[in-house]
Amino acid sequence: MRVLSGIQPTGPFHWGNYFGAIRQYIELQDAADEAYYFIANLHALTTVRDKELLRQYTFDGAIDLLALGLNPEKAVLFVQSDVPEVSELCWLLMTGTPMGLLERCVSYKDKLAKGLKADAGLFTYPVLQAADILAYDADVVPVGEDQLQHIEVCRDIAGSFNHHFGETFVMPKGKVLDQSAKVPGTDGEKMSKSYNNTLAVFETEKKQRKQIMRIQTDSRPMEEPKDPDGDVLMDLFKLVAPDDEVAAMREIYRKGGFGYGEVKKALANAAQRYWAEVRERREELAATPDEVYQILAAGAEKARAKARTVLERAQDACGVAGW
C-alpha cells in the first residue's frame, strides 16, 4: 500500500489539524509499504501572496510534522514545488479535463460563495491535486469525508486519460479519516483558521492559557448540573487529558456546583502536559535548520525519482516523448 497526503502551509497547525488529520497521517506511516507526505506550497499560492511568509510557512510546516512524529526513515517528506515533474504532469492532465467537471467542484463553488477571487489557479486546483496523487502511483489518500469529491475528481481525470491513451495511472482510493474526535474552536464552531478560533499546537504555554481562559461558555449557574456531551470545554478536554481525568471531569459536570473557570484551568494544565514533548522536540528541530533542509532535500530526491517514472510513462502514452 502506497499512501500520499499533502498539507497546505497557510499558517500554524492547530488542534483541529492534528486530531482531525495529522495524527492519523502519522499512524499510517507504520501501516503503509510506502508513504509520501508533502508541503503543498504550490496550492497555497491561491491564498498566500507574500513570498517570505510562504517560505516561512513551508519550512515551519516541515518542522511541525517532524516534531509531531513524522519519521523520515518511514515516510518521504518533501516540498511540492521541489518536484517539477508534478507541474508538467498537471498540464498533460489539464488537456483532457472537462470544464464542467471543475465547475462542479464543491471547494471551488464554496470559495466563490465566500467572495474569493475566481482565478485560474483556484479553478484548476483539482487538476494539480490529481497530479499530486497520480505522480506517485498512490493507492490510498487519507481525506476528510468532505474531501472525498477530490478523490472522485482525480479518478475521473485518471480514468479519462487511461481511456484515451491506455492504462497509465493507478486508480487511487480515498481513506476517510476518523472524524469522531470533535475539535471545536474557541467560539464553539468548528476549529478553523478562517474563523479565527484556533488553538495552535505550538503556541507558548502563557498565550495558550490566555486563549483557553477566553473560550466562550454559557451562563448557567454554578450549582446547576451540566451535560458533558457537546460542551466545548469538555470536547477539548477529552482530546488532551488522560481517561481517568476525563471520567472525573464528566462526573463533576453531572453533579454541578463548579465554575467554568475551574474547567478552563484544568484544560490548560492538561494541554500543557499533552503538548510538552512535541513542543520541546520542535525547539530542537528549529535550532538545527540545516538538518531539516537535508531531510526535505532527501525526500524531494526520492519523490522526484518516483514522479519521473510516472511522468515518462504518461508522456510516452500520449505521444509527447520518444518521437
C-alpha positions in Angstrom: 0.0 0.0 0.0 1.3 3.4 -1.0 -0.1 6.3 1.0 0.1 10.0 0.0 -1.1 13.2 1.5 -0.3 16.9 1.2 -0.8 19.7 3.7 -1.1 23.4 2.8 1.3 25.8 4.5 -1.1 28.5 5.3 -0.3 29.1 9.0 0.5 27.3 12.2 -1.1 23.9 12.7 -3.9 23.9 15.2 -5.6 21.2 17.3 -8.1 20.6 14.6 -5.4 19.9 12.1 -3.7 17.5 14.4 -6.6 15.5 15.8 -8.6 15.6 12.6 -5.9 14.6 10.2 -2.2 14.8 11.0 -2.2 12.3 13.9 -3.8 9.8 11.5 -1.3 10.5 8.7 1.5 9.7 11.1 -0.1 6.5 12.2 -0.4 5.4 8.6 3.3 5.7 8.0 3.7 2.5 10.1 1.0 0.6 8.2 2.0 1.6 4.7 4.6 0.0 2.5 5.5 3.5 1.2 4.2 6.9 2.5 4.6 10.2 0.8 3.8 13.5 2.6 4.4 16.9 1.1 4.0 20.5 2.0 1.7 21.8 -0.7 3.2 25.3 -1.3 2.0 25.5 -4.9 -1.6 25.0 -3.7 -1.0 27.7 -1.1 -0.3 30.3 -3.8 -4.0 30.6 -4.3 -4.3 32.3 -0.9 -0.8 33.3 0.3 0.8 36.0 -1.9 3.6 37.1 0.4 6.8 35.2 -0.7 8.6 35.5 2.6 5.5 34.4 4.5 5.0 31.4 2.2 8.7 30.4 2.6 8.4 30.6 6.4 5.1 28.7 6.5 6.6 26.0 4.3 9.6 25.5 6.5 7.5 25.7 9.7 5.1 23.1 8.3 8.0 20.7 7.8 9.4 21.3 11.3 5.9 20.8 12.8 5.3 17.5 11.0 8.7 16.2 12.1 8.0 17.3 15.7 4.6 15.7 15.7 6.1 12.3 14.8 6.6 12.0 11.1 9.6 9.8 10.7 11.8 10.4 7.5 13.0 6.8 7.9 9.4 5.6 7.3 7.9 8.3 5.2 9.1 10.6 2.4 8.7 14.2 3.4 9.2 16.9 0.7 8.0 20.3 -0.6 5.6 20.2 -3.5 7.5 22.7 -5.7 10.7 20.7 -5.4 9.1 18.1 -7.7 8.6 19.9 -11.0 7.5 16.7 -12.7 4.2 17.1 -11.0 3.6 20.5 -12.6 4.4 19.0 -16.0 2.1 16.1 -15.4 -0.6 18.6 -14.4 -0.5 20.0 -17.9 -1.0 16.6 -19.5 -4.0 16.0 -17.3 -5.3 19.5 -17.9 -5.6 19.0 -21.6 -8.2 16.3 -21.1 -10.1 17.6 -18.1 -13.7 18.8 -18.9 -14.6 22.4 -17.7 -17.8 21.1 -16.4 -16.0 18.7 -14.0 -14.1 21.6 -12.4 -17.2 23.8 -12.3 -19.0 21.2 -10.2 -16.2 21.0 -7.6 -17.6 21.9 -4.2 -14.4 23.6 -2.9 -14.5 26.0 -5.9 -18.1 26.8 -5.5 -17.7 27.3 -1.8 -14.8 29.7 -2.2 -16.7 31.7 -4.8 -19.6 31.9 -2.4 -17.3 33.4 0.2 -16.3 36.1 -2.2 -12.8 34.9 -3.1 -11.4 35.9 -6.5 -12.0 33.2 -9.1 -8.6 33.0 -10.8 -7.4 30.1 -12.9 -5.3 28.7 -10.1 -8.4 28.3 -7.9 -10.4 26.8 -10.8 -7.8 24.3 -11.9 -6.8 23.4 -8.3 -8.3 19.9 -8.6 -6.1 19.0 -11.6 -2.9 19.9 -9.8 -4.3 17.9 -6.8 -4.8 14.9 -9.2 -1.3 15.2 -10.5 0.0 15.2 -6.9 -1.8 11.9 -6.3 -1.1 10.2 -9.6 2.6 11.1 -9.8 3.4 8.7 -7.0 1.1 5.8 -8.0 -0.7 6.4 -4.7 -3.2 3.7 -3.7 -4.6 5.4 -0.7 -5.2 9.1 0.0 -6.4 9.9 3.6 -9.1 12.6 3.5 -11.9 14.0 5.5 -15.4 13.0 4.3 -16.0 16.5 2.9 -12.9 16.0 0.6 -13.9 12.7 -1.0 -15.0 14.6 -4.1 -11.4 15.5 -4.7 -10.5 11.8 -5.0 -13.5 11.2 -7.3 -12.4 14.0 -9.5 -8.9 12.6 -9.5 -10.3 9.2 -10.5 -12.3 10.8 -13.3 -9.3 12.6 -14.7 -7.1 9.5 -14.5 -9.9 7.3 -16.0 -10.3 9.7 -18.9 -6.5 9.6 -19.6 -6.4 5.8 -19.3 -9.4 5.6 -21.7 -7.7 7.7 -24.4 -4.1 6.5 -24.1 -4.2 3.1 -22.4 -3.7 2.1 -18.8 -1.2 4.6 -17.4 -2.3 5.6 -13.9 -3.0 3.8 -10.7 -6.6 4.5 -9.6 -6.4 5.8 -6.1 -8.9 5.3 -3.3 -9.8 7.7 -0.5 -9.5 6.7 3.1 -11.9 8.6 5.2 -10.3 9.9 8.3 -11.9 9.3 11.6 -13.7 12.5 12.4 -15.2 11.2 15.7 -12.8 13.4 17.7 -14.8 16.7 17.5 -12.5 19.7 17.7 -14.4 22.9 18.4 -12.9 26.3 18.2 -12.8 28.8 21.0 -16.2 30.1 19.8 -17.8 26.7 19.7 -17.8 26.4 15.9 -15.5 24.0 14.0 -11.9 25.0 14.7 -10.7 26.7 11.5 -8.2 29.4 10.6 -10.9 31.1 8.5 -13.0 31.5 11.7 -10.0 32.8 13.7 -11.0 30.5 16.5 -8.0 28.2 16.7 -5.7 26.9 19.4 -2.2 26.4 17.9 -0.3 23.2 18.7 3.0 25.0 19.1 1.7 28.1 20.9 3.5 29.2 24.1 2.0 28.0 27.3 1.3 31.5 28.5 -0.5 32.6 25.4 -2.5 29.4 25.0 -3.6 29.6 28.6 -5.0 33.1 27.9 -6.8 31.8 24.8 -8.3 28.9 26.8 -9.5 31.2 29.6 -11.3 33.3 26.9 -13.3 30.4 25.5 -17.0 31.2 25.3 -19.3 29.4 27.7 -23.0 29.6 28.6 -24.4 31.5 31.6 -25.9 28.6 33.5 -25.4 29.0 37.3 -22.6 27.1 39.0 -24.8 24.9 41.1 -26.7 23.5 38.1 -25.7 20.0 36.8 -24.5 20.1 33.2 -24.4 17.7 30.3 -20.7 17.0 29.5 -21.6 15.8 26.0 -21.4 18.5 23.4 -19.8 21.0 25.8 -17.0 23.0 24.1 -14.6 22.7 27.1 -15.3 19.1 27.6 -14.8 18.2 24.0 -11.4 19.9 24.1 -10.5 18.3 27.5 -11.2 14.8 26.1 -8.5 15.3 23.4 -5.6 16.2 25.8 -6.4 14.7 29.2 -5.9 11.1 30.3 -9.0 8.8 30.5 -9.2 8.9 34.3 -9.2 12.7 34.4 -11.9 12.8 31.7 -14.1 10.4 33.7 -13.6 12.6 36.8 -14.5 15.7 34.9 -17.6 14.2 33.4 -18.7 13.3 36.9 -18.1 17.0 38.0 -20.3 18.2 35.2 -23.2 15.8 36.1 -23.1 16.9 39.8 -22.8 20.6 39.2 -21.5 23.1 41.7 -18.5 24.2 39.7 -17.5 27.2 37.6 -16.3 27.1 34.0 -13.1 28.9 35.1 -12.2 25.7 37.1 -12.6 23.6 33.9 -10.6 26.0 31.8 -7.7 25.8 34.2 -7.8 22.0 34.1 -7.9 22.2 30.3 -4.9 24.5 30.1 -2.9 22.3 32.5 -3.8 19.1 30.5 -2.9 20.8 27.3 0.5 21.9 28.6 1.3 18.3 29.6 0.0 16.8 26.4 2.0 19.1 24.1 5.1 19.5 26.2 7.2 16.8 24.5 6.4 17.8 20.9 7.0 21.4 21.7 10.4 20.6 23.1 11.1 18.5 20.0 10.1 21.4 17.8 12.5 23.7 19.6 15.3 21.3 19.0 14.5 21.0 15.2 14.2 24.8 14.9 17.7 25.1 16.4 19.1 22.8 13.6 17.5 24.1 10.4 20.2 22.5 8.2 19.1 19.1 9.3 15.5 19.9 8.3 16.6 21.1 4.9 18.6 17.9 4.4 15.5 15.8 5.2 13.5 17.8 2.7 16.2 17.6 0.1 16.5 13.8 0.5 12.7 13.5 0.4 12.5 15.6 -2.8 15.1 13.3 -4.4 13.1 10.2 -3.7 9.8 11.9 -4.7 11.3 13.1 -8.0 12.6 9.7 -8.8 9.1 8.2 -8.5 7.3 11.1 -10.2 9.8 11.0 -13.1 8.9 7.4 -13.9 5.2 8.2 -13.8 5.6 11.3 -15.9 7.7 9.4 -18.5 5.0 6.7 -18.6 2.3 9.4 -19.3 4.4 11.2 -21.9 5.1 8.0 -23.7 1.4 7.1 -23.6 0.1 10.4 -25.1 2.9 10.8 -27.6 4.9 13.8 -26.4 8.1 11.7 -25.7 10.1 9.3 -27.8 9.1 10.7 -31.1 
